[in-house]
Amino acid sequence: MSNEEYRQMADDFFEKTNDLVALHEYCQNLLKIPTLQRLLDKSKINKRFQECTFDKYKTTTDAQVKAKQQAIDYARNIKEHFETGTNLIFTGNGCVGTGKTHLACAVAQEVMKQGIPSKFINVTSMISEIKEKFDITEYLEVDLLVIDDLGKEKGTEWVCEQIYSILNSRYEAKKPTVITTEGSIDDLEYNYGKNGNAIISRLVQKFVLVDLSGSDFRKQRS
């Protein structure tokens, strides 16, 4: 948007509210829009998942209520998590459709509102990109990395090496990583065979666990 468009939006807001304090906050948020859009473009969150916000996450079970609050708290305290290198792990323990991906996307978008670059990617897409580019740098350097469906990929020796390299580098740099997995943490470790213990140890040195076991709410809506 142009400066004139932003000015008109501010004028319209003040006309409706006649509140200078609220206008100041509104203008500060307007100034963040271009930065947020650039971060969103780089995050690789596609249009469908851009709709996955905290506001749009509907809770139908106590587990979902707790999970949503855990995710909100994590995102709001992200700067503290950079100091401690605290990861966020969504587990399904064999259940699908409970909202793990939705909440992970919501965390990434909330963090970007704070001006922090984030990257969201499904693990199979991540492995494909690494095979194509022979480069994992972007997964090491981004401030917050969100890996969706970790454990869905085939845990070959080469794949395990790439995932370990990413998680170990981020662990050493205290850069938080958010993951979702359909199974449990034990299932993840099993998926990676002899490399499982080393990979999982990097995730669970310091982490918040969000358990989203339960029925598939996508079926409930159909």
C-alpha positions in Angstrom: 0.0 0.0 0.0 1.1 3.6 -0.6 1.7 6.2 2.1 -1.5 7.9 1.1 -3.5 4.7 1.7 -1.9 4.3 5.1 -2.7 7.9 6.0 -6.3 7.5 4.9 -6.7 4.4 7.0 -5.3 6.3 10.0 -7.7 9.2 9.4 -10.7 6.8 9.1 -9.7 5.0 12.4 -9.4 8.3 14.3 -12.7 9.5 12.9 -14.4 6.4 14.3 -12.6 6.3 17.7 -11.4 9.9 18.5 -8.8 8.2 20.6 -5.2 9.4 20.2 -3.7 6.6 22.3 -5.6 4.0 20.3 -4.6 5.8 17.1 -0.9 5.6 18.0 -1.1 1.8 18.6 -3.1 1.4 15.3 -0.4 3.3 13.4 2.4 1.3 14.9 0.6 -1.9 13.8 0.1 -0.4 10.3 3.9 0.2 10.0 4.5 -3.5 10.7 2.4 -4.7 7.8 5.0 -4.4 5.0 7.6 -6.2 7.2 5.1 -8.9 8.2 4.2 -9.5 4.6 7.9 -9.8 3.6 8.4 -12.3 6.4 5.3 -14.2 5.4 6.4 -14.4 1.8 9.7 -15.9 2.9 8.2 -18.3 5.4 6.8 -20.5 2.6 3.5 -20.9 4.5 1.1 -21.4 1.6 -2.3 -19.6 1.3 -4.3 -22.4 2.8 -2.1 -22.6 5.9 -1.9 -18.8 6.2 -5.5 -19.1 7.4 -4.3 -21.2 10.3 -4.3 -18.6 13.0 -5.0 -18.8 16.7 -8.4 -17.1 16.2 -9.5 -19.7 13.7 -8.5 -22.7 15.8 -11.7 -24.1 17.1 -11.5 -26.2 20.3 -13.9 -29.1 20.9 -11.9 -31.0 23.5 -10.1 -30.2 26.8 -6.9 -31.3 25.1 -7.3 -28.8 22.3 -8.1 -26.0 24.7 -4.8 -26.8 26.6 -2.8 -27.2 23.4 -4.0 -23.9 22.1 -3.0 -22.1 25.2 0.4 -23.8 25.3 1.0 -22.7 21.7 -0.1 -19.1 22.4 2.1 -18.9 25.5 5.1 -20.3 23.5 4.7 -17.7 20.7 4.2 -14.8 23.1 7.3 -15.7 25.0 9.4 -16.6 22.0 12.2 -14.1 23.0 12.7 -16.1 26.2 12.9 -19.3 24.2 15.7 -17.9 22.1 17.6 -17.3 25.3 17.1 -20.9 26.4 16.8 -22.7 23.1 13.5 -24.2 24.0 11.8 -26.2 21.2 8.0 -26.9 20.8 6.9 -30.4 20.0 3.3 -31.3 18.9 2.6 -35.0 19.2 -0.5 -36.9 18.0 0.4 -40.4 19.4 -1.1 -42.0 16.3 -4.0 -39.5 15.9 -4.5 -37.3 12.8 -6.6 -34.2 12.2 -6.4 -32.8 15.7 -4.9 -29.5 14.7 -1.1 -29.9 15.1 -0.3 -28.3 11.8 -2.8 -25.5 12.4 -1.3 -24.6 15.7 2.3 -24.8 14.4 1.4 -22.4 11.6 -0.3 -20.1 14.1 2.8 -20.0 16.2 5.0 -19.1 13.2 2.6 -16.3 12.2 2.4 -14.9 15.7 6.2 -14.9 15.9 6.5 -13.1 12.6 4.2 -10.4 14.0 7.0 -9.7 16.4 9.4 -9.2 13.5 11.1 -12.6 13.8 11.8 -14.5 10.6 10.2 -18.0 10.5 10.1 -20.8 8.1 7.4 -23.5 7.8 7.9 -26.6 5.8 6.7 -30.2 5.6 9.5 -32.7 6.2 9.1 -34.4 2.9 9.3 -31.1 1.1 12.4 -30.2 3.1 14.2 -33.4 2.2 13.3 -32.9 -1.5 14.7 -29.3 -1.4 17.9 -30.5 0.3 18.4 -33.2 -2.4 17.8 -30.6 -5.1 20.0 -27.9 -3.7 22.6 -29.9 -1.7 22.4 -27.1 0.9 20.8 -26.9 4.4 21.9 -23.3 5.1 18.4 -21.8 5.1 17.3 -24.3 7.7 20.2 -23.4 10.0 20.0 -19.7 9.7 16.3 -18.9 10.0 15.4 -17.7 13.5 12.4 -20.1 14.0 12.1 -23.3 12.0 8.8 -25.2 11.9 9.0 -28.8 10.5 5.6 -30.4 9.9 5.1 -34.1 10.0 8.6 -35.1 11.2 8.8 -38.8 11.0 6.8 -39.2 7.8 9.9 -39.4 5.7 11.8 -42.6 5.3 14.7 -42.6 7.8 17.5 -43.5 5.5 21.1 -42.9 6.7 21.4 -39.9 4.5 18.1 -38.4 5.6 19.1 -39.0 9.3 22.4 -37.2 8.7 20.6 -34.1 7.2 18.0 -33.9 10.0 20.7 -34.4 12.7 22.9 -31.7 11.1 19.9 -29.2 11.1 18.7 -30.0 14.6 22.3 -30.1 16.1 23.3 -26.8 14.5 20.1 -25.1 15.8 20.6 -26.7 19.2 24.1 -25.2 19.4 22.9 -21.8 18.3 19.9 -21.9 20.7 17.5 -21.4 17.8 14.1 -22.8 18.6 12.6 -25.5 16.4 8.9 -26.4 16.3 7.9 -29.8 15.0 4.7 -31.7 14.6 4.6 -35.5 14.5 1.8 -37.9 14.0 3.2 -40.4 16.6 5.1 -40.0 19.9 8.6 -39.0 20.6 9.5 -42.6 21.1 8.1 -43.3 17.6 10.3 -40.6 16.2 13.4 -42.2 17.8 12.4 -45.6 16.4 12.0 -44.1 12.9 15.6 -43.0 12.8 17.0 -46.3 13.9 20.6 -46.1 15.3 20.6 -42.4 14.7 17.3 -41.9 16.6 18.8 -41.2 20.1 21.2 -38.5 18.8 18.4 -36.8 16.8 15.8 -36.8 19.5 18.3 -35.7 22.2 18.8 -32.5 20.3 15.0 -31.9 20.3 14.3 -32.7 23.9 17.2 -31.0 25.7 14.7 -28.3 26.5 11.2 -28.3 25.1 7.5 -27.8 25.5 5.4 -30.9 24.7 1.9 -30.4 23.3 -0.1 -33.6 23.2 -2.9 -33.6 20.6 -4.2 -37.1 20.8 -7.9 -37.4 20.0 -10.4 -37.9 17.2 -10.1 -36.3 13.8 -12.0 -33.0 13.9 -11.9 -32.7 10.1 -14.3 -35.7 10.0 -16.4 -34.1 12.7 -17.0 -31.1 10.5 -17.9 -33.1 7.4 
